[in-house]
Amino acid sequence: MLQTAQRGTRMKTKTSAPPHERFLEAFRWMLLTRTLEEKLVSLYRGGLITGGVYIGKGQEAVSAACGLFLQKGDIFAPLIRDQAGRSAFGEPLLDVTRTYLGSRKGPMRGRDGNIHRGRPGDDQLAMVSHLGAMVSVTVGALMAKRFKGEKNFVGLACIGEGGMQTGSFHEGMNIAAVEQVPLVVVATNNHYAYSTPNEREFACHDLVDRAIGYGFEGYSFDGTDLSACLDVIGGAVKRARAGRPPQLVVASEPFARDCLKVAEQTIVDMNLLDAETLVQWHRDAAAQVDEAIATAQKEAPPESDKEDWCAISTRELVDHVE
């Protein structure tokens, strides 16, 4: 079981047995995400998607846990490999397929590429950059909520170990600790930032050791172990909501270990589901993805001479222009 950490300490965790009570719920989000992204890759290779497709294969366990514990009113800042977290936080599947396929009915109205989608009005931030900037944005959103007198909220920002080496990341972490905002930073270390290995990125023994310097509480765990992801990330969200210092959790991704396969094998080994139900879940995921893609493919792209699109922040001003 997860132990209580003192400010800035480094904790290792062990998988709970039996699995976390939300294990099966998280697994379904992971399965849906893997099914969706494999289909998106197929569409991209077939020339049906303009722009890039960046999948989160192997990181679905961490991502699903990020979205699963957030509540209405919380801030979520996912990155390009966080589809599982986006879905668990409430992003409709149709938003995803509409964005990738350029439908004018999507949240971005067929504009701004396919990785920057978001619904700020629902507290899911559109990604500015995966290179550290979203920590500062999340901190700013949390401070705005505090200024407005809101209560019982947290913010969760995702980052890769490469993004942790940027100036904007350090600035965001520092102001979060100074202002004691209810922030959870979930860092995934997959050993490479583009082609740069860990040993050329940082010199500390473990990235979670930085927590004490920032004034955060720190925890590290195996990011391919779904139960550990749920235990540690869920615990960090709970502590942040309760007024503890900001939380840094670092998920390490062991090589050649697929979190989805590991989770599914756990389900089989522990008889959490019968074989027929597991097969049906796979079919359900495929059916949901196929339906969302088919719907988006029938919809028209934007027409520049007919669009009335404008930024969310200027909509009210535009509507009142005489």
N, C-alpha and C positions, 0 to 999 in steps of 0.2 A: 504493500500500500504506500501511497505517497506520504512522505513525512512533511511536517510543517517546517518551512525554511525561514531562517533569519534573514534580515535585509542583506541582499547582495550575495547570498551563499549559493553554492553550486550543489545540486542534488541529482543523483542518478535514481531512476525509478525502475521498478520491475512490473511486469504485466500482472494484472489482477486475475485471479481465478475464483469463480467463473468470470467471463468477460464482462465488461462494463454494461450496465443496463440498457444503454442506447446503442449497443454494438450492432444489432441487426438494422436499426434505422440508419445508422451511418453507412453500413455496408450497401444498402440499397442506393444511397446517393452516390457512393463510389461506383457501383455497377452501372447506374444510369450515365454517369460521366464518362466512364470508359467506353460504353456503347456509343454515346454521342460523338466523342472525339475520334473514335475509329472511323465513324461515318463521315465526319468532317474531313479527315485526311483523305478518304476515298474521293470525296467531291472535289477537293483541292487538286488531287492528282489528275482528275478528269477535266480540269480546267473550268469548273463551275464556281469557284470561289476566287475573288480578286483580293490580293493582299496576302498576308501570311496566316498560317495556322500553327499555333503554338500549343502543344498539348501538355497535360500534366500527368502523363503516364508514370506511375510509380510514386506519385506524391498525393494521390487521392485521399489517403488516410489522414494525413495532416490537414489537408484542405477541408475535408468534410467535417472534421472536429472543430475547425475554426468557425464555420457557419452555424453549426448545430446548437451551440450554447448561447448564441446571441439572441436578444429579445427585441421586440418593437421599441424603437427609440435609441437602440445602440447604433454605433457607427462601425461600418465594415469597409475596409480598404483592401480588396483582393488584388492579386497580380495576374499575369497572363496564364499561369498554370493552376489557377484556383477555381476552376469550374465547379468542382465538387462543393466547395464552400459557398460559392455563389448560389448554387441550386439549394443547398441546405438552408441558406439564409432567406430564400424565397424568390429568387429570380425565376420567372417562367421560362420553360424550355423554348417557347416560341420566341421570346426575346433574343435568345442565342441564335437560333436558325435564321430569324429575320435579319439580324445584324450581319451574319456571315454571308448571307445570300443577297444582301443589298436591298431588302424590301423597304419601301417608304413607310410602312406601318411599324417598323421596329423602333426601339427607344431612341436610336440615333438618327432616325428618319433616312436611313441609307447613306449617311455621311460619316466622316471622321474615322474611316477604317473599321476594323472589326474587333480590336482589342481594347478600345477605350470606352466601351459601353458602360453605362451605369444608370442608376435612378437616384440622384441626390435627394429628391423629395422623400424617398423611402430609406434614406441613410445608407445606401450603397453607393460609395464614391466611384466615379469614373476614373480609371487609372491615368495619372499624369505620366508617370515613369516607373519602371521597375528598378531604377538605380538609386533608391533611397528617398526620393522626394515624398512618397506617400506617408511616411511617418510624420513629417512636419504638417502635412495637410490634415491628418487625423488629429494631431494635437490641437491644431487651430479649431477644428470642428468641435472638439470636446470643450475647449475653453469658451467657445461661443454658446454652447449649451449651458455651461455653468453661469455665464453672464446673464442668460435669460431666465435663470432660476430653476432650470430643470433638475430632476433628481433621478437617482437609481439608473444611471446609464454607464456604459463602458464603450471604449473604442478598441477595435482590433485591427492591426495593420500587419500585413504579410511582407516578408522580405527574403531574399536569397542571401547566401553568405557573401557573394560578390558585392551586392548592394550595401552590405554592412561596412564596406571599406570606403564609402563615399562621404564627402563632407556634409551633405544634406542629412544623411542618416545620423551622424554624430550631433549635429545641431538639434535635430528633432528629439533625440534621446535626452539630450541635456535639458532642454526646456520642459520636456515631460516630467523629468524628475524634480526640477526646480519648482514647477508649478503644481506638482503632485496630482496630475490628471489621472483619471482611471483608465490607463492605457495598457493593452497587452500587445507585445510585439512577438510575432511568431516567425522565427527564422528557420529556413530549411537549408541545410548544408548537403548539397549533392556532389561536393568535392571539386567541382569545376565552375568557374565563372567564364562562360564562353569556353575558351581553350586554356584558361589559366588555372593551374591546380592550387589546392589549398596552401601548399608550402610557399607559393609565390604571392599569396593574398594576405596572409597574416602570420605572425610569429608566436602568438599565444598558444598555450597547450590546447585550450578548448574555448570556443567563442563565448560560451556562457560565463567564463571567468570575467568577462568585461562587465557583467551586471553590477558587481560591487563598486566599480569605478564610476558608473553612471548614477548609482543610488537606486538601482532596481533590485527586485528579487529575481533570482535566476534558477532555471531548471533545464536539464537536458534529458533527452530520451531517444529511443529508436523510432524513427519516423515511419518505418514499415510495419510497426506493431500497432494495430488499430486500437487495442485496449489501452496501451500506453498513451497514444495520442489523445484519446478521450479523457483519460484520467488527468493527464498533465495540463492540457489546454483547458479542459473544463474547470479544473482547480484554479488555474490562473485567472480565468474570467470571474470566477466566484470571489477570489481574493480582491481583485481590482474593484469589483462592484461593492465590496464591503469596506472599501476605504484604505486598503493596504497600499504600499508603494507600487509604482508601475512594475509590470511583470515582463521579463524577457525569457522566452522558452526557445530552446534550440533543438531542432529535430535533425538527427543525423540519418542519412540515407545509405545503408550498407549496399555495396555493389551486388548486382545480380540477385536481388531479393524483391520480388513483386508484391507490394502491399495488398493488392486485390486477391491474388492467389493465396497469400498467407491467411488473409481473413476468411476466404471461402473454405480453406482447409480446416481452419479452426471451427467453422460452423459444422463441417462434416464430422470432425473428430469428436466434438462435444455434443453431437446430436441436437444442435440448436434448431435445425429445420430438417424435415424429411426431404428426400431426394426429389420428389415430385414438385414440392413447393419451390425448391431452389431452381429447378428447371423453369418453372412458371415465372419466377422473378426475372430470369434472363429474357424470356419471351415478352414479358410486360415492358421491360426496358427498351427492347428493340421496337416494339409497337409504338411506344411513346415517341421515340426518336423519329421513326418513319413518318408518323402523323405530323409532327412539327416541321419536318423538312418538306413534306408534300404541300403543306399549307403555305409555307414561305415561298416555295418555288412558283406558286400560282399568282403571287402578288407582284404588282408593278414596282419597278425601281423609281427613284425620284426623277422628276422632270424639272430642270433648273428654272425654266420660265414660268412654272406654275406653283412652285413651292412658296409657302409663307413661313418657312422655318426661321427661328431666331433663338438666341441663347435663352436659357431658362431665366437668368437674372434680368433680362430685358423684356420678357414677355409682357409684363404689366405695363411698362412704359410704352411699348409699341402699340398695345391695344388702346391706349388713351391718347395717342397722337391724333390731332385733328387735322 
